[in-house]
């Protein structure tokens, strides 16, 4: 059985600030004053995981990633 993703991560170098992710996963991603995403916290609920998957799949620069084992835990 595969483990469910627990954390959404951003590669800020790859990101172009399109901001589509913040519209698809507003609980996990907000935008800074320049329109670049700020990723918040771990994915605690199944609805958070679904929204994060949509954001990852829609990212035109492939700058978002899902992790199953967050670093440091």
C-alpha positions, 0 to 999 in steps of 0.5 A: 500500500502506498503512503498518502502525500503529507507535504506540498513543496515548491521549487522557487527557482522553477516557479514563474509566478503564474499563480494557478496553484493558489486558485486550485489549492487556496488552503495550502498556497497563498501569494506574496506581494509579487504574485509568487506562491507561499506554500503552507503546512502539511496536508492533513485532510484528504481534501487538502491532498486532492487540491494539492494534486490538482495544483501539482498537475496544473503547474505549467513549470512543474515547480510543485511536488508532493512528498510522502515523508517530510524532511526532518520527521 
